[in-house]
Amino acid sequence: MSIAPIELDRPERKAAAKLVFDGVSKRFGRGPDAVLAVARADAYVGEGEFLCIVGPSGCGKSTLLNIVAGFERPTAGEVRLDGRTVERPGAERGVVFQQGALFSWMTVLENVAFGPRARGQAAGAARDLAMTYLEMVGLAGFARRYPYELSGGMQQRVGIARALANDPAVLLMDEPFAALDQQTRELLQEEIKRIWRRTGKTVLWITHSIEEALFLATHLVVMTARPGRLKAAYAVGFDADADRNVTTSAAFTEAKREIVGLLRAESIEAQRQEGVGR
């Protein structure tokens, strides 16, 4: 299977979804200098699904994620998680950013145990839980190290373990592998897919990489240039476990060509907007 177009406005799917974007718009600033970043975004993510959002620079991808995280409030519309409107940050939404954002004065183990400890778990239980997730990301042997002693890829794996240790209902990932070299990035893509299958978490993943989106996603959304609208959506079904060379297959190449075609005009428009803004 490659990719198949889907509709994002099906009421029956939206009503049963884990995470729902309902007419979400976001405007920054006021008056003539105001910028409409996102316009009437309607989408949903089902329980256990892995949704990747791709689009040109400045299209509002990260803005959408920040609204889900509760760091931003929409100007119009709402985001609902398990039927409840998102209004502020919460432990049920685990966030991993482009940089690990770890506490430099804490060991790796202490970083991962921080969330459970903050929620009132006893120190021993929090450490045991942290070790479970460090083992899951392959870093149990680095539990006593400090973040500055780790590579960038290892720091991102610690960030993922820290997010998982809070047992969130949904994982929000804002281009977490963007700053890594290609080989490390590909290895971590395989790792995150393995972890997703093992945990069954619902994931919202922001990326510029079409290949990354096609490799990871069960569902993929393409956004327009600013103001970001949802241009197209697909169900995705590439199985890396069945074929380790799936990214070089004819079906994968054809799917990538289709998404590139959708994004080309949007990328040109995004570049034009950047030129006008200078």
Residue pairs with C-beta under 8 A, 6 or more apart in sequence:
1 237
1 238
1 251
2 236
2 237
2 238
2 251
2 252
2 254
2 255
3 214
3 220
3 234
3 235
3 236
3 237
3 255
3 258
3 259
4 234
4 235
5 232
5 233
5 234
6 219
6 233
6 234
6 235
7 233
8 14
8 42
8 43
8 44
8 221
8 230
8 233
9 42
13 44
13 46
14 20
14 22
14 42
14 44
16 46
17 44
17 45
17 46
17 47
18 44
18 45
18 46
18 47
18 48
18 49
18 81
18 82
18 169
18 170
18 202
19 44
19 45
19 68
19 79
19 80
19 81
19 170
19 202
19 204
20 43
20 44
20 45
20 79
20 80
20 81
21 41
21 42
21 43
21 44
21 64
21 77
21 79
22 42
22 77
22 78
22 79
22 80
23 40
23 41
23 42
23 76
23 77
23 78
24 38
24 40
24 41
24 42
24 64
24 67
24 74
24 76
24 77
24 78
24 79
25 36
25 38
25 39
25 40
25 41
25 74
25 75
25 76
25 77
25 227
26 36
26 37
26 38
26 60
26 63
26 64
26 67
26 72
26 74
26 75
27 34
27 35
27 36
27 37
27 75
28 34
28 35
28 37
29 35
35 226
36 226
36 227
37 60
37 63
37 226
37 227
37 228
38 60
38 63
38 64
38 74
38 227
38 228
38 229
39 227
39 228
39 229
40 76
40 77
40 229
41 60
41 64
41 77
41 228
41 229
41 230
42 230
43 51
43 221
43 230
43 233
45 51
45 170
45 202
45 204
45 219
46 202
47 202
48 200
48 201
48 202
49 202
49 203
49 218
49 219
50 196
50 202
50 203
50 205
50 216
50 217
50 218
50 219
51 203
51 204
51 205
51 217
51 218
51 219
51 220
51 221
52 205
52 206
52 207
52 212
52 213
52 216
52 217
52 219
52 220
52 221
52 236
53 61
53 64
53 65
53 204
53 205
53 206
53 207
53 213
53 220
53 221
53 223
54 61
54 207
54 208
54 209
54 210
54 213
54 220
54 221
54 222
54 223
54 259
54 263
55 61
55 222
55 223
55 224
55 225
55 228
55 263
55 266
56 223
56 225
56 263
56 266
56 267
56 269
56 270
56 271
57 208
57 270
57 274
58 225
58 226
58 270
58 273
58 274
59 223
59 224
59 225
59 226
59 228
59 266
59 270
60 223
60 226
60 227
60 228
61 206
61 223
61 228
62 174
62 175
62 206
63 72
63 228
64 206
64 228
65 95
65 172
65 174
65 204
65 206
66 72
67 73
67 74
67 79
67 86
68 79
68 81
68 86
68 93
68 170
68 172
68 204
69 89
69 93
69 95
69 172
70 86
70 87
70 88
70 89
70 90
70 93
71 89
73 87
78 85
78 86
79 85
79 86
80 86
81 92
81 93
81 169
81 170
82 169
86 93
91 115
91 119
91 166
91 168
92 168
92 169
92 170
93 168
93 169
93 170
93 172
94 163
94 164
94 166
94 168
94 170
94 171
94 172
95 163
95 172
95 173
95 174
96 156
96 159
96 160
96 163
96 171
96 172
96 173
96 174
96 176
97 159
97 174
97 176
98 174
98 175
98 176
98 178
98 179
99 155
99 179
100 147
100 152
100 155
100 156
100 158
100 159
101 159
102 108
102 111
102 147
102 155
102 158
102 159
102 162
103 110
103 111
103 114
103 147
104 146
104 147
104 148
105 146
106 114
106 146
106 147
107 143
107 144
107 145
107 146
108 134
108 139
108 142
108 143
108 144
108 145
108 146
108 147
108 150
108 158
109 127
109 130
109 131
109 134
109 143
109 144
110 130
111 147
111 158
111 162
112 130
112 133
112 134
112 158
112 161
112 162
112 165
113 123
113 126
113 127
113 129
113 130
113 165
114 162
115 162
115 165
115 166
116 125
116 126
116 129
116 130
116 165
116 166
117 123
117 126
119 166
121 129
129 165
130 143
130 161
130 165
131 140
131 143
133 161
133 162
133 164
133 165
134 140
134 142
134 143
134 158
134 161
136 161
136 164
136 195
136 198
137 157
137 158
137 160
137 161
137 191
137 195
138 157
138 191
139 154
139 157
139 158
139 161
142 149
142 150
142 154
147 155
147 158
150 158
151 184
152 179
152 180
152 184
153 180
153 184
153 187
153 188
156 176
156 177
156 180
156 188
157 188
157 191
159 176
160 176
160 192
160 195
163 171
164 171
164 195
164 199
164 201
168 201
169 202
170 201
170 202
170 203
170 204
171 201
171 202
171 203
171 204
172 204
173 192
173 203
173 204
173 205
173 206
174 206
175 206
175 207
175 208
177 184
177 185
177 188
177 189
177 212
178 207
178 208
180 188
185 212
189 212
189 215
189 216
190 240
192 216
193 215
193 216
193 240
196 203
196 216
205 213
205 216
205 217
207 213
210 256
210 259
210 260
210 263
211 247
211 256
213 220
213 236
213 259
214 220
214 236
214 238
214 247
214 252
214 255
214 256
214 259
215 238
215 240
215 246
215 247
217 236
218 235
218 236
218 237
219 233
219 234
219 235
219 236
220 233
220 234
220 236
220 259
221 230
221 232
221 233
222 230
222 231
222 232
222 233
222 259
222 262
222 263
222 266
223 229
223 230
223 231
223 266
224 230
224 231
224 266
224 269
225 266
225 267
225 269
225 270
225 273
226 270
226 273
231 262
231 266
232 262
236 255
238 246
238 247
238 249
238 251
238 252
238 255
239 246
240 246
243 249
246 252
